[in-house]
């Protein structure tokens, strides 16, 4: 445990010693703000339209129920944010393992008493921690705005848990890709590509059998994330994300075993 | 921390007279390419042992096998009687590894990096702090202890690399191409440091610099395309008229192939 904590401290120092962490944090917060304000602008325009067409000024009963902060702003923002994360998180994970291999410092790590499992655990922990920080920073904003608009604290918590699990799943995919290559560029692109393919398989319904489509759908990130956004917190969806993280951990750990064999 | 100068080669030989490193029939293939072929080699405890050869001779493959970073295709290697494959913890607790220059973390400060390297080898609390302070003093790094590793000259980076390998006072230190990429002054500096360690612990020096091997090593082995072509006292193996012939795979009369 002490060795893993030493690695965690080192990883935090390396992460915040480079501009990448600050750039990624800023990027996520700014992108979330842009998406949020864009949806808010559209929402205001719709309200304005209703206000002007009813001639008597704005009256709440003239606005349909589905035009509200929750459905017109918050959920679309979360949906777009989920998709945006597929591109942003691989930028954070790309360097975690591939940089060590490219620099040759992974030999230095493995020559200490750190085991491959401890190295993978330490790096996953720090990356997950950073992703939690990113999500917290980006979520505060829209959440505060809609807390007065019909989304209760429990529902907000469910959305946040969904966002967090989704982000951690994308990070897990990115970490596996980073462990498979020395090139940060390839790690980022492949991390995005795999996450994007896993995002949603609904497009496949017209091409594959019903059974296969159901299987692909069960693997998709989007339906799980969507369920959390609707406030549905099921054990099945949590297990899906935990299993995805555990599989990523095992594959990354295996990459170390494989390198001892293959060189 | 025990001062390394207090150590004797006999104390270093924890294997009760066994070799610090022993390879038997060690072979490593990468696909159809054989990087190391049927190597038998013993490194005696307390020796300064030079592993020589041209690029691609198999030196780094041998080091990676000793460190347990690669598995042998056949044969075996042991460190103080322990297998890197089956007892990696026991092996790594006994050795320090100095990789080639610049294989460090440029974004870490020197002291922070040494703290990490010590903690990753189970040093903690005051033992860790005193080991770091001792290493900073011993390798002349006190004045740069708060600087980023990436801002140091290559010579100082190599000192940092040496310092991390000696933190836990290991009986065996493996040094890979210690002066590669350094200017002549920096090379002299690093050789001076390595020379001061001679006789105090087992040193496996991997190099293709003949003068370095002659100055620093008691024993040398020369590899050529994965084969051991010469093995013996440094003066004898490298003392012939054309030591470069060894790098071409030709064993001189002085050496024992």
Interface residues (C-beta under 8 A of the other chain):
Chain A: X2 X3 X5 X6 X7 X9 X10 X13 X14 X17 X18 X103 X104 X105 X107 X108 X109 X110 X111 X112 X113 X114 X115 X259 X260 X261 X262 X263
Chain B: X28 X30 X64 X67 X68 X69 X70 X71 X88 X89 X92 X93 X95 X96 X97 X99 X100 X102 X103 X104 X105 X107 X108 X112 X113 X115 X116 X117 X119 X120 X121 X122 X124 X148 X164
